[in-house]
């Protein structure tokens, strides 16, 4: 049985014309890199990078009880989000396991946009539809209604200011406003997944090529480069940002992932409440493994699934690992036993093909931009 054809973003032909190396990601054909992923990574850290993120899953929730539905379906207090603001949250199963991590934008009094990871968009859509029973609210699959471009890096604000009259200086982190960029109607959001300042632009797919070209031209003088998924992964890893399927899964609760702060019990009933209350109480004891950062003393790169070892025994597992262009050393995130989780802990290694390579435990994130 042949596998289905990958989905293509509105920028597919443009990516190929730029010589991008393409890869299948969650059923989409996406640019992995255009040239050197290290150069792309460094451009975002020092200048600016332009990303096509049109594979992300946009779901509209609208109606008189949209806020009540989202408060019941998700673990955060979405009703308290102001119009024009956004919130990072999660959707969990009844047993507390994480189905996905999400950003929810409040676009109007009764209008919300939920943005899911590409690999989980259908799962999230199905769960929201199921959980909407009894609420006066509509859940709509809007994945085909949007293309998503991101401009990230220290020069991102200047590039965007040259193309829009929107008040970018007044736009806070995790906020969004409607405007036009290079004449293209857009939801301009100050969000991102790189650890840098930047913007995500939600637009109609038919405007994607026009806007990409306008942003490219506006960024010519300040070092803007097109960026693929490979450098997006190393950027988010340096910033200590979790990736679903690596740091997050249905086997873990938000408390296991060190993200219990996103769970709000004071809002009333929600799916997974009882299980998450138990998880919260467990986390106050010496509970499950803790998510930490690891920095290599040598040059060998750890990968997801590699065992973390100490004192002759396995004490954890790597969830994400890569060479860090910013630190100049291999880094990893890993879940480890609590007694080995304190920053500065030494004597910890990663089993890389039978060799126990030495690593130091550090606090996350590895990198934090200077504001």
C-alpha positions in Angstrom: 0.0 0.0 0.0 1.5 3.3 -1.1 1.9 6.1 1.5 -0.1 9.3 0.9 1.4 12.1 -1.0 3.0 14.7 1.3 1.1 18.0 1.7 2.8 21.1 0.2 2.8 24.6 1.6 2.0 27.6 -0.6 5.8 28.3 -0.7 6.8 24.8 -2.0 8.0 26.0 -5.4 9.8 29.0 -3.9 11.7 26.7 -1.5 12.8 24.5 -4.3 13.9 27.5 -6.4 16.1 28.5 -3.4 17.8 25.1 -3.4 16.2 23.9 -0.2 16.8 20.3 1.0 13.2 19.1 1.5 12.1 16.5 4.1 8.9 14.9 5.2 7.6 16.3 8.4 4.3 15.2 9.9 3.0 14.5 6.4 4.2 17.8 4.9 7.1 18.4 2.5 9.1 21.0 4.4 12.5 22.7 3.9 15.1 21.2 6.2 17.9 23.6 5.2 18.8 25.9 2.3 22.6 25.8 2.8 24.4 25.5 6.1 22.2 24.9 9.1 24.9 26.4 11.3 24.9 29.6 9.2 21.0 29.7 9.4 21.1 29.2 13.2 23.7 31.9 13.7 21.8 34.3 11.5 18.8 34.0 13.8 20.9 34.5 16.9 22.7 37.6 15.4 20.6 39.0 12.6 17.4 37.4 11.4 15.9 34.3 9.8 12.7 33.7 7.8 10.8 30.5 8.3 7.8 28.8 6.5 5.7 27.3 9.3 2.6 26.7 7.3 2.5 23.1 8.5 1.2 24.2 11.9 -2.4 23.4 12.7 -4.8 26.3 13.1 -8.2 25.5 14.7 -10.8 28.2 15.2 -13.1 28.1 18.3 -15.9 30.6 18.2 -19.3 31.2 19.8 -20.9 32.5 23.0 -19.3 29.7 25.1 -16.0 29.4 23.3 -14.1 30.5 26.4 -16.0 28.0 28.6 -15.3 25.2 26.1 -11.6 25.9 26.0 -11.4 26.1 29.8 -12.9 22.7 29.9 -10.9 21.2 27.1 -7.5 22.6 28.0 -5.5 22.8 31.2 -5.0 26.6 31.3 -7.4 29.4 32.1 -8.2 30.6 28.6 -11.2 32.7 29.8 -8.7 35.1 31.5 -6.8 35.8 28.3 -7.4 39.3 27.1 -8.4 40.1 23.5 -5.3 40.4 21.4 -3.2 38.2 23.8 -2.0 34.7 23.5 -1.3 31.9 26.0 0.9 28.8 26.0 -1.1 25.8 27.3 -1.7 22.1 26.8 -4.4 19.6 26.0 -4.3 16.5 28.1 -6.1 13.1 28.3 -8.3 12.2 31.2 -5.3 10.4 32.7 -3.2 13.6 32.6 -1.0 12.5 29.6 -0.2 15.4 27.3 -1.9 15.2 23.9 -0.2 18.4 22.7 1.2 21.7 23.7 -0.6 24.7 22.1 -0.7 28.4 21.7 -4.2 29.9 22.0 -4.8 33.4 20.6 -7.9 35.4 21.6 -8.9 37.2 18.4 -12.1 38.7 19.7 -14.6 38.5 22.6 -15.9 35.1 21.4 -13.2 34.1 18.8 -10.1 32.1 19.5 -7.4 30.4 17.4 -5.8 27.3 18.7 -2.4 26.5 17.1 -1.4 22.9 17.4 1.8 21.1 16.3 1.6 19.7 12.8 1.9 16.1 14.0 -0.9 16.4 16.4 -3.3 18.8 14.6 -5.9 16.1 13.8 -5.7 14.7 17.3 -6.3 18.1 18.8 -9.1 18.9 16.4 -10.8 15.6 17.2 -10.5 16.1 20.9 -11.9 19.7 20.8 -14.8 18.6 18.7 -15.6 15.7 21.1 -15.2 18.0 24.1 -17.4 20.7 22.6 -20.6 18.6 23.2 -23.0 20.7 25.3 -21.2 24.0 24.7 -22.6 26.8 22.5 -19.4 27.0 20.4 -18.1 25.9 17.1 -14.8 24.1 16.4 -13.5 24.7 12.9 -10.6 23.1 11.1 -8.8 26.1 9.5 -5.5 24.5 8.6 -6.1 25.2 4.9 -7.1 28.8 5.6 -3.7 30.0 6.8 -0.1 30.1 5.7 2.4 31.0 8.5 5.6 32.9 8.1 8.0 33.7 11.0 10.7 36.3 11.2 13.0 35.7 14.1 16.1 37.4 15.4 17.5 40.7 16.7 16.7 42.4 13.3 13.2 41.0 13.0 11.5 44.1 14.5 13.3 46.5 12.2 12.6 44.4 9.1 8.9 44.2 9.9 8.6 47.9 10.8 9.7 48.8 7.3 6.7 46.9 5.9 3.9 47.8 8.3 2.2 50.6 10.1 1.2 48.3 13.0 2.4 49.3 16.5 5.1 46.8 16.9 6.7 48.6 19.8 3.5 48.3 21.7 3.1 44.6 20.8 4.0 42.6 23.9 5.4 39.1 23.9 2.6 36.6 23.5 0.3 39.2 21.9 -1.1 39.6 18.4 -2.9 42.3 16.4 -4.4 42.5 13.0 -2.6 44.6 10.4 -1.1 44.6 7.0 2.5 43.7 6.1 3.7 44.8 2.7 0.0 45.3 1.9 -0.9 41.8 2.9 -3.6 41.4 5.7 -2.1 39.4 8.6 -2.4 38.5 12.2 0.9 39.8 13.5 1.9 37.8 16.6 5.0 38.4 18.8 5.6 34.7 19.3 8.3 32.2 18.2 10.2 29.1 18.9 13.8 30.2 18.8 14.6 32.0 22.0 14.9 35.3 20.1 12.5 38.2 19.6 10.4 37.8 16.5 7.1 37.6 14.9 4.7 35.0 13.4 2.5 36.2 10.5 -0.7 34.3 9.9 -1.9 35.1 6.3 -4.0 33.6 3.5 -2.0 31.0 1.5 -2.5 33.0 -1.7 -0.4 35.8 -0.2 2.5 33.7 1.0 4.9 34.1 -1.9 4.3 37.8 -2.1 4.9 38.3 1.6 8.0 36.0 1.6 9.5 38.0 -1.2 8.7 41.4 0.5 10.3 40.2 3.7 13.4 38.9 1.9 13.9 42.2 0.1 13.4 44.2 3.3 15.9 42.1 5.1 18.6 42.1 2.4 20.7 44.8 4.1 20.6 43.4 7.6 21.5 39.7 7.0 18.1 38.0 6.8 18.4 34.5 5.5 15.8 31.7 4.8 15.8 29.1 7.5 14.7 25.5 7.6 13.4 23.1 10.2 16.9 21.9 11.1 18.1 25.1 12.6 14.7 25.7 14.2 15.3 22.5 16.2 18.8 23.6 17.4 17.5 27.1 18.2 14.6 25.8 20.4 16.9 23.2 22.0 19.3 26.0 23.1 16.3 27.9 24.4 15.2 24.9 26.4 11.8 24.7 24.6 10.1 21.3 24.6 9.2 19.5 21.4 6.3 17.1 21.3 7.4 13.5 20.8 10.6 14.3 22.6 10.2 16.2 25.9 6.4 15.8 25.8 4.2 12.8 25.2 1.0 11.0 26.3 3.2 9.1 28.8 4.0 12.3 30.6 1.9 14.9 32.5 2.8 18.6 32.5 4.3 18.1 36.0 6.6 15.4 34.7 7.8 17.8 32.1 8.4 20.6 34.7 5.6 22.6 33.2 3.0 22.3 35.9 2.7 26.0 36.0 0.4 25.8 32.9 -2.2 23.9 34.8 -4.8 26.1 36.5 -7.1 24.3 39.0 -8.9 27.4 40.2 -10.8 27.8 37.0 -13.2 24.9 37.6 -13.6 21.5 36.0 -11.5 20.4 33.0 -10.5 17.2 31.3 -7.8 15.5 33.3 -8.3 17.6 36.5 -8.3 14.7 39.0 -5.3 12.9 37.5 -3.4 16.2 37.3 -4.2 17.0 40.9 -2.6 13.7 41.9 0.4 14.5 39.6 0.8 17.9 41.3 0.8 16.3 44.7 3.3 13.7 43.6 5.6 16.3 42.2 5.9 17.9 45.7 7.6 14.6 46.9 10.7 13.2 45.2 8.8 12.1 42.2 9.6 11.1 38.7 12.6 12.0 36.6 13.4 15.7 36.1 14.0 17.4 32.8 17.6 18.9 32.8 20.2 20.3 30.4 23.4 18.4 29.6 26.6 20.0 28.2 29.2 17.7 26.8 32.8 17.8 27.9 33.8 16.2 24.7 32.7 16.4 21.1 30.4 13.4 20.6 26.7 14.3 20.0 24.0 12.7 22.1 20.7 11.7 20.4 17.2 11.1 21.6 16.8 7.8 23.3 20.4 7.5 24.4 20.8 6.4 28.1 22.1 8.8 30.7 24.4 7.0 33.2 26.1 7.5 36.5 27.7 5.3 39.1 27.4 2.3 36.8 23.7 2.5 36.3 21.1 4.1 34.0 19.7 7.2 35.6 17.8 8.8 32.7 17.3 9.2 28.9 18.1 11.9 26.4 15.1 13.4 24.8 16.8 15.9 22.3 20.5 16.4 21.5 22.5 18.3 18.9 25.7 20.3 18.5 25.1 23.8 19.8 26.4 26.5 17.4 26.1 29.1 20.1 27.9 27.2 22.9 30.3 25.4 20.5 29.6 22.1 22.3 27.1 19.2 22.0 24.1 19.7 24.3 21.0 17.7 25.2 17.8 17.7 27.2 17.2 14.6 29.3 15.0 13.2 32.0 17.1 12.1 34.9 16.5 10.8 38.4 16.0 13.6 40.9 19.2 13.0 42.9 21.3 13.8 39.7 19.2 16.8 38.6 21.0 19.6 40.4 22.8 22.0 38.2 26.6 21.5 38.4 26.2 17.7 39.0 29.2 15.9 37.5 30.0 12.3 37.1 27.1 11.9 34.7 27.6 10.4 31.2 25.7 9.6 28.1 26.0 6.1 26.6 27.0 6.8 23.0 27.4 3.5 21.2 28.8 1.8 24.3 31.1 4.7 25.4 30.1 6.7 28.4 30.8 10.3 27.4 31.1 12.8 30.2 28.4 15.5 30.6 27.7 18.3 33.1 24.1 18.9 34.3 23.0 22.5 33.9 19.8 24.5 34.4 17.6 25.1 31.3 17.7 27.1 29.1 21.2 26.8 27.7 20.8 30.2 26.0 18.8 33.3 27.0 18.9 36.4 24.9 20.0 39.7 26.3 17.0 42.0 26.4 
